[in-house]
């Protein structure tokens, strides 16, 4: 990551890393909700899918 610090794209990379961390949190929440068959698991899984699609759109 250090190589990106002096590049013009450092803000883009920082944003991408922040999204990755947020996505990891959302995935953890989804796993914790889906595993026991939580009441809101469908809503949480839809949020997880939307977050994953947003990350994919950034790198595509």
Secondary structure, DSSP 8 states (H G I E B T S, - for coil): -GGGTTSTTHHHHHHHHHHHHHHHHHHHHHHHHHHTT-TTHHHHHHHHHHHHHHHHHHH-
